[in-house]
Amino acid sequence: MKIAGQSVIAIAIIIATTIVLLRIASTAMSLVQTGISETSVAMISGALTIVTLAVTRTLDRRQEHERALREKKADLYNGLMERMVVIFYHDEDKTMDDKSDELLNFVKDFMPKFILWGGNSSVRAFSKFMVTVRAGSSTVDMLTSTAKLFQALRSEFGHREITLPHDDIMRILITDWDEAMKSKNAENS
């Protein structure tokens, strides 16, 4: 679930709880006026209030769990992105093979945590990224896969993938990204 959607859900829960409590009060008044004993009305109102509070508490716990999961993902994804950016920019004397080996060593430590905590779309994108790396694909293909992984990570925090093409992400990391894409397109033609 997206972050913005969670705020809407929280507001909807508050409104629904208020409506239910007002309805309970209105029903209690109606019952008293129809001749049902005040004790019965109090018991019904109390039971409905307890049920409403239990539902609200359950939804609050679910929202707290989602918040904790989002924080865990943020730390994990941040570590991955920082590591990958370091590989792009650090030690320019290293070949792409050296950088790929360095990334694979990092991934060995990262993978168990990611499998446990990562969201479905991010795990899927990471899996595709690893297939690309293991296959010894071209640099452009690996970088494209990296950008798609970054898109998936961003989407879990409410960023829509379609509003930021992966090429825009790569232009931030790779200064000659457009030339690399032109070369790749020329090779494929």
N, C-alpha and C positions, 0 to 999 in steps of 0.2 A: 504494500500500500504506500502511496506517495505521502510526503510530509504535508502538503497543502490539503490533501484529502482527510488527513487525520484531524486537522483543525476543524474542518466542516463536520466531521463525525462527532467531535467533542461538543460543539455547539448544538448539534442535533440531539445529543444525549441530554444536555441540560434542558433544552426546550421540551423534549418528550417527558422528562422527569417532572418538570413543572406542570405540564398539562395533566399528567397522571395524578399528581398530588391535588391539583385543583378539582379534578374529576372525582377523586375520593371524597374530598370535602363536600362537594355538591351532592354526591350520592348519599353521604351520611346525613346531610340536612333533609334530603327527600325522604329517607327512611324514617327519620324521627317524626316528620310530619305525617307519615302514613300510619303511624301507630306502633312501629316496631320499637322494642325497648331500647333505651339508651345504651344499656350494657351490650346488647347484640350489635348495635351500630358501632360502638367503640371497638368491639372485637373484630368486626369486619374491616373497619378502617385501619386498625392496628396491623392486621394480617396483610392488607394490601400495601400499607406503608413499608412493612418489612420486606415484602417481595420486591417492591420498587427499589428499595435501598440495596437489596442483594444483587439485583440486576445491574444497578449503577456501579456498585463496587466491583462486580465481575468485569464490566466494561472498562473501568478505571485500571484494574490490574492488567488487562489485555493491552491497554494503551501504554502502560508503564513498561511492560515486557517489550513492546515494539520499540519504545524509545531506547531501552537498554540495548536491544539488538542493533538499532541504527547507530548507536555510539560505538559498539564493538566493530561494526562494519566500517565505520568512518576511520577508526584507528588502523584496521587491517588494510583497507583500500589505500589509505594515505601512505602507509609503508610501502606498498607495491608501487604506487606511482612515483614516490620519491626515489626508490631503487632504480626504476626504469629510466627516469630522467637522468640520474647520475650516470647510468650506462650510456645514454645518448651523448652526454656532454663531458664526462670525465675521461681522462686519458685518451686524448684524440690519437695518440700514437698506436693505440691498440687496434687490431683489426676487428672486423665485425664478428669473426669466429671467436676471438678472445672475449669479446663482449657477450656473445651468446653463451659461451661456457660459464662466464661469471653469472649471467642471469639464471642459467640452469642450476647452479649451485644454490643461489638464493631461493629458487623455486622449491627445491627439496625441503627447505625449512618452512616455507610459506604454505605449501599445498595442504598439509593436514588442517591447518587453521582455516584456510580458505574453503575447503570442502565442508567443514563444519559450520562456518558462519556466513559464507557467501550466499548471495541471493541467486535464484535460478538463472536469470539472464546473464549474470556476471560469471557464474560457473560455466555456463554454456560457451560464452565468449572466450573465457580463459582456456577452455578445452580446445576450441578451434585455434587459438593462438599457439598452444603447445603443439598441436598437430603440424602447424605451419613451421614452427621452429625445428621440430624433430625431423621433418621431411627435408630439411636443408633448402627450403624455398628461397627464392630471390629476396634480396634486401627489401625491395619495394613491397613484395607480398608480406614479409614479416612486419614491416612498418604499418601496412594497411591493417593487418590483423591486430597490431598493437593499438591503433587508433579505434578500431571497433571495440576492443576490450575497454578502452577508456570511456567510450560512449556508454557501454553497458554499466560500468561503475557509476557514471554520472546519472544514468537513468534511475538508479535505485535511490537517489536523493532528490528526485522530483524533476530533474532536467529531462526535457523531451529530446529523444535522439534525432528526430526528424528536423528539429530547428537548428541543429549544429552538425553539418556534414563532417565525416571523419577527416576529410581533406583539410578543413579548418584547424582541427586539432594538430594534424601533422605539420602544418605551416608554422605552428608555434615552436615545435621541436626541431624541425629540419628546415634549414634556410633555403635549400634548393629542391624542395618537395615538388614544386610544379614542373621543374626540368626533369626530375626523376620520373614523374608520371607521363610526361611527353615521350621520354625515351621508352618507357614500358609500352605505351600505346603504339609507338612506331614499330617496336619488336613484334607486337601481336598483329600488326596489319599485314 
